[in-house]
């Protein structure tokens, strides 16, 4: 099975003023997603939620360090999963189930470092 990253991009302001109940609903949705990955015959190889972009530190070309994200965008990279899937279609089937109500997800193959991907 190949590995695919499911990258979650959402509007970070959608979480800024959320209630504890709203946060619980989000975590419940992600728990359900993980269970659906296994039900579809996939495997979860990892994943994490990321702290808000306001906590980011960026190092740009030339080594300049700045506070904040690399670019200003409406949607920000908020977390990821790494799944093992039979092929891209299988990974997309799982990714369609990934909760991202404030944006969407991107699916990319994980590079096998033992071979040249380019």
matplotlib code that plots the C-alpha trace (Angstrom):
import matplotlib.pyplot as plt

x = [0.0, 1.2, 1.1, -0.8, -1.0, -4.4, -3.7, -6.4, -6.9, -9.5, -10.4, -8.8, -11.3, -14.0, -12.4, -11.4, -14.7, -16.0, -17.7, -16.5, -19.5, -18.4, -14.8, -16.2, -18.2, -15.0, -13.1, -16.0, -16.0, -12.3, -12.7, -15.4, -13.1, -10.4, -12.9, -14.1, -10.5, -10.2, -13.7, -12.6, -9.6, -7.0, -4.5, -3.7, 0.1, -0.1, -1.7, -1.8, -3.7, -1.5, -1.6, -3.0, -1.0, -0.5, 2.0, 4.0, 7.6, 8.7, 12.3, 12.5, 15.2, 18.4, 17.6, 15.4, 13.2, 9.8, 6.8, 3.6, 2.8, 4.7, 1.9, -1.4, -4.3, -8.0, -7.4, -4.5, -2.8, -4.4, -3.6, -2.9, -3.3, -1.1, -3.0, -2.0, -4.2, -4.2, -3.9, -4.9, -8.5, -8.7, -6.9, -9.4, -12.3, -11.0, -10.1, -13.7, -14.7, -12.2, -13.9, -12.9, -16.1, -14.2, -12.3, -11.1, -8.4, -5.5, -4.2, -0.6, 1.4, 4.2, 7.6, 9.4, 12.8, 14.5, 13.6, 13.9, 10.3, 11.3]
y = [0.0, 3.5, 6.4, 9.6, 12.9, 14.4, 18.1, 20.0, 23.7, 25.8, 29.3, 29.6, 32.2, 29.5, 28.1, 31.4, 31.9, 28.4, 27.0, 24.0, 22.1, 23.1, 21.9, 18.6, 18.2, 18.8, 16.2, 13.7, 14.3, 13.5, 10.4, 9.2, 9.9, 7.7, 4.9, 5.3, 5.1, 1.7, 0.6, 1.4, -0.9, 1.9, 2.4, 5.5, 6.1, 9.4, 12.8, 15.9, 19.1, 22.2, 25.3, 28.5, 30.3, 33.2, 30.8, 30.2, 31.2, 31.3, 31.1, 32.6, 32.2, 33.6, 32.6, 35.6, 34.6, 36.3, 35.7, 34.4, 32.2, 32.1, 33.8, 35.5, 33.5, 33.0, 29.3, 28.0, 24.6, 23.3, 19.6, 16.4, 12.7, 10.2, 7.2, 4.0, 3.3, 0.9, 3.7, 7.4, 6.5, 4.7, 7.7, 10.1, 8.0, 8.4, 12.1, 12.9, 11.9, 14.1, 16.9, 20.3, 22.4, 25.7, 24.8, 21.6, 19.0, 18.3, 14.8, 14.2, 11.0, 10.7, 10.3, 7.0, 8.3, 5.2, 6.1, 9.3, 10.7, 13.2]
z = [0.0, -0.8, 1.7, 1.0, 3.0, 3.5, 4.1, 5.8, 4.8, 6.6, 7.5, 10.9, 12.0, 12.0, 15.2, 16.9, 18.7, 18.9, 21.9, 23.8, 22.3, 18.8, 19.5, 20.8, 17.6, 15.5, 17.5, 17.2, 13.5, 13.2, 15.4, 13.0, 10.1, 11.5, 12.0, 8.4, 7.1, 8.8, 7.6, 4.0, 4.4, 4.7, 7.5, 9.5, 9.5, 11.4, 11.7, 13.9, 14.3, 14.1, 16.3, 14.8, 12.1, 14.7, 16.4, 13.2, 12.7, 9.1, 7.7, 4.2, 1.6, 2.9, 6.5, 7.4, 10.4, 10.8, 13.0, 11.3, 8.4, 5.1, 3.1, 4.0, 2.8, 3.6, 4.3, 6.4, 6.8, 10.0, 10.2, 8.3, 8.2, 6.6, 5.3, 3.6, 0.6, -2.3, -4.8, -5.4, -5.9, -2.6, -0.9, -2.4, -1.2, 2.3, 1.9, 0.9, 4.4, 6.2, 8.1, 6.8, 7.1, 6.9, 3.7, 2.1, 1.9, -0.5, -1.2, -2.1, -2.4, 0.2, -1.4, -0.9, 0.0, -1.3, -4.9, -7.0, -7.3, -10.0]

ax = plt.figure().add_subplot(projection="3d")
ax.plot(x, y, z, "-o")
ax.set_aspect("equal")
plt.show()
